[in-house]
Amino acid sequence: MKRPDDDAYEAGAVPIVRSAWVAGDVRAWPALKSDLDVDVAVVGAGVVGASVALHLAERGVRVALIEARQPGDGASGRNAGQVLPYLGKLVDRASWPDRGERLLDYFVQHRNIVFDLCERHGIDADAAPCGMVGAAYREYASMTKNVRYWRGLGYDVDVVDRGRLRELLGTDRYSFGVHWREGGRVNPHRFTNGMVDAAARSGALVFGDSPVESCMPAGRRWCVRTPHGGVTASTVVLCTNGHADNAFFPELAGTHYPLLACGVATTPLPKPLLDVIDPGRVVMSQYPLGLFPLVLDGMNRLISATIPAPGRANDAGRYFGYLLRYLNRTWPETRDHPIGLDAYWTGMTANSAPAYQAGSPRLYRVADGVFALLNFGAGGNVIGPMLGMNLAHALADDRHQDLLLPVQTPVSVASPGRFEWKIRHLMIPFARFIDRLGGLRI
Ligand SMILES: Cc1cc2nc3c(=O)[nH]c(=O)nc-3n(C[C@H](O)[C@H](O)[C@H](O)COP(=O)(O)OP(=O)(O)OC[C@H]3O[C@@H](n4cnc5c(N)ncnc54)[C@H](O)[C@@H]3O)c2cc1C
């Protein structure tokens, strides 16, 4: 029988307090209860909207940040906390006017944006540039090629062998890997809220519990309405992730492939395991599929994320069980020391490509004066705030030629559900089975 929560798990919308990242001391923002006039209205306070608002406010632009629930309540408060220092495939980059070269330069230049923002604004988000390891059961030419590529761009990254992996990860199970002395971890809920606080200190008006219900032209400007108040602005920026449940500008809702993901956090590891698991204190992922990304956070909990099976997103025990069995296989010492389940939650990602962990964020011009910065997939913690900053600076300086993403018109993708079906029914269960066998030459 269905429990009341089952639909919420499946929609990636369980109460945010289920997320391991939520600590009690973040500020709750009041609802919008009047009519205001600003230069820019930003809708959605995840990592993207928070960054847009912060960087606009810093340039003296009058900005209102309007969030349906509270900042970080979407994917940004529900993710796995990895701060990825590199760009993924950006599959369509080749077809962009400048082949994405400016975006790449900007990314390299600002790859520490999460740590920089935390430092500059005094954001206490357990942000640690602890580096990352991608570990594999065999050698992959693609990993070596990737290392060469990013080293050429000035990155501190190396190919590592089984011996070095043992030192870094505390396991013999992997024979080949990449060690990034770049990137790391962050508590994404606190990071998002920290950016929002900083935006408010710079003059941004922030509203929580204010779902935007409509966005209508008001002369040459726009009026954004919430249940108890409205904001009139010259420019509106929508940072609503997939935009799926929004009735206004419905053309945006079909631009992405949704994919549900879930997060799991263990109780703090007992001391004997802390000496064994991840002694290098790096963030870890597995190559090629990243089935069990692992972040050891500042409270010594292991945080991981995966894709739940259809109709089973509510089953915390199942995904904790997968993680535990992986830990037992990878660090046999974990069999002798109890590890508990601290938190389990789900969240929704919006992907622009129908291939796992591929695709690139999108910048849409929905109407004159209305932009949407969406579809960051499963990797928005770094590029989200970065592109938010780029958009904010381009708007503040009225230099749209500085925008790094091509400005597109929203176009619905074909069969959006088929991607999720394939990943959840076939790909992830198959990959889990293979991992149990110790990997396959894929
Ligand atoms: C389980 C999981 C693990 C992940 N792991 C990682 C990781 O380790 N590293 C990484 O880089 N990325 C990761 N991601 C992806 C990352 O979380 C996202 O790419 C990123 O958070 C997207 O940010 P956003 O601001 O676009 O969206 P969101 O954080 O979803 O923000 C959108 C906001 O818009 C609000 N909104 C929507 N409609 C309205 C409306 N009508 N009115 C007002 N507000 C509205 C929502 O309430 C929400 O707060 C993961 C995602 C998930 C789900």
The ligand as an SDF file (V2000), in Angstrom:
LIG
                    3D

 53 58  0  0  0  0  0  0  0  0999 V2000
   20.8500   13.2770   -5.4280 C   0  0  0  0  0  0  0  0  0  0  0  0
   21.6090   14.3110   -6.2180 C   0  0  0  0  0  0  0  0  0  0  0  0
   23.0080   14.2920   -6.1770 C   0  0  0  0  0  0  0  0  0  0  0  0
   23.7380   15.2870   -6.8780 C   0  0  0  0  0  0  0  0  0  0  0  0
   25.0940   15.3330   -6.6790 N   0  0  0  0  0  0  0  0  0  0  0  0
   25.8020   16.3990   -7.1720 C   0  0  0  0  0  0  0  0  0  0  0  0
   27.1630   16.5720   -6.8220 C   0  0  0  0  0  0  0  0  0  0  0  0
   27.7260   15.8140   -6.0340 O   0  0  0  0  0  0  0  0  0  0  0  0
   27.8290   17.6160   -7.3720 N   0  0  0  0  0  0  0  0  0  0  0  0
   27.2130   18.5120   -8.2230 C   0  0  0  0  0  0  0  0  0  0  0  0
   27.8830   19.4230   -8.7090 O   0  0  0  0  0  0  0  0  0  0  0  0
   25.8960   18.3930   -8.5270 N   0  0  0  0  0  0  0  0  0  0  0  0
   25.1700   17.3720   -8.0180 C   0  0  0  0  0  0  0  0  0  0  0  0
   23.8330   17.2560   -8.2840 N   0  0  0  0  0  0  0  0  0  0  0  0
   23.2070   18.2250   -9.2010 C   0  0  0  0  0  0  0  0  0  0  0  0
   22.9740   19.5800   -8.5440 C   0  0  0  0  0  0  0  0  0  0  0  0
   22.3090   19.4080   -7.3320 O   0  0  0  0  0  0  0  0  0  0  0  0
   22.1430   20.4550   -9.5060 C   0  0  0  0  0  0  0  0  0  0  0  0
   22.7590   20.5170  -10.7660 O   0  0  0  0  0  0  0  0  0  0  0  0
   21.9960   21.8750   -8.9770 C   0  0  0  0  0  0  0  0  0  0  0  0
   21.6250   21.8680   -7.6240 O   0  0  0  0  0  0  0  0  0  0  0  0
   20.9620   22.6370   -9.8050 C   0  0  0  0  0  0  0  0  0  0  0  0
   20.8010   23.9080   -9.2020 O   0  0  0  0  0  0  0  0  0  0  0  0
   19.5820   24.8350   -9.6000 P   0  0  0  0  0  0  0  0  0  0  0  0
   19.7510   26.0980   -8.8230 O   0  0  0  0  0  0  0  0  0  0  0  0
   19.4770   24.9060  -11.0850 O   0  0  0  0  0  0  0  0  0  0  0  0
   18.2920   24.0340   -9.1630 O   0  0  0  0  0  0  0  0  0  0  0  0
   17.5760   23.8490   -7.7430 P   0  0  0  0  0  0  0  0  0  0  0  0
   18.5320   23.7380   -6.6360 O   0  0  0  0  0  0  0  0  0  0  0  0
   16.6050   22.7240   -7.9210 O   0  0  0  0  0  0  0  0  0  0  0  0
   16.8270   25.2170   -7.5470 O   0  0  0  0  0  0  0  0  0  0  0  0
   15.6530   25.5530   -8.2340 C   0  0  0  0  0  0  0  0  0  0  0  0
   14.7770   26.2960   -7.2560 C   0  0  0  0  0  0  0  0  0  0  0  0
   13.6890   26.8740   -7.9640 O   0  0  0  0  0  0  0  0  0  0  0  0
   12.5820   26.8780   -7.0910 C   0  0  0  0  0  0  0  0  0  0  0  0
   11.3800   27.0840   -7.9000 N   0  0  0  0  0  0  0  0  0  0  0  0
   10.8730   26.2730   -8.8680 C   0  0  0  0  0  0  0  0  0  0  0  0
    9.7310   26.7950   -9.3410 N   0  0  0  0  0  0  0  0  0  0  0  0
    9.5230   27.9540   -8.6690 C   0  0  0  0  0  0  0  0  0  0  0  0
    8.5060   28.9400   -8.6820 C   0  0  0  0  0  0  0  0  0  0  0  0
    7.4340   28.8150   -9.4940 N   0  0  0  0  0  0  0  0  0  0  0  0
    8.6100   30.0010   -7.8490 N   0  0  0  0  0  0  0  0  0  0  0  0
    9.6640   30.1560   -7.0390 C   0  0  0  0  0  0  0  0  0  0  0  0
   10.6470   29.2360   -6.9600 N   0  0  0  0  0  0  0  0  0  0  0  0
   10.5690   28.1550   -7.7640 C   0  0  0  0  0  0  0  0  0  0  0  0
   12.6610   25.5030   -6.4180 C   0  0  0  0  0  0  0  0  0  0  0  0
   11.9080   25.4630   -5.2220 O   0  0  0  0  0  0  0  0  0  0  0  0
   14.1710   25.3790   -6.1980 C   0  0  0  0  0  0  0  0  0  0  0  0
   14.5660   25.8270   -4.9070 O   0  0  0  0  0  0  0  0  0  0  0  0
   23.0610   16.2600   -7.6630 C   0  0  0  0  0  0  0  0  0  0  0  0
   21.6580   16.2590   -7.7040 C   0  0  0  0  0  0  0  0  0  0  0  0
   20.9420   15.3170   -6.9920 C   0  0  0  0  0  0  0  0  0  0  0  0
   19.4380   15.3620   -7.0250 C   0  0  0  0  0  0  0  0  0  0  0  0
  1  2  1  0
  2  3  1  0
  2 52  2  0
  3  4  2  0
  4  5  1  0
  4 50  1  0
  5  6  2  0
  6  7  1  0
  6 13  1  0
  7  8  2  0
  7  9  1  0
  9 10  1  0
 10 11  2  0
 10 12  1  0
 12 13  2  0
 13 14  1  0
 14 15  1  0
 14 50  1  0
 15 16  1  0
 16 17  1  0
 16 18  1  0
 18 19  1  0
 18 20  1  0
 20 21  1  0
 20 22  1  0
 22 23  1  0
 23 24  1  0
 24 25  2  0
 24 26  1  0
 24 27  1  0
 27 28  1  0
 28 29  2  0
 28 30  1  0
 28 31  1  0
 31 32  1  0
 32 33  1  0
 33 34  1  0
 33 48  1  0
 34 35  1  0
 35 36  1  0
 35 46  1  0
 36 37  1  0
 36 45  1  0
 37 38  2  0
 38 39  1  0
 39 40  1  0
 39 45  2  0
 40 41  1  0
 40 42  2  0
 42 43  1  0
 43 44  2  0
 44 45  1  0
 46 47  1  0
 46 48  1  0
 48 49  1  0
 50 51  2  0
 51 52  1  0
 52 53  1  0
M  END
$$$$
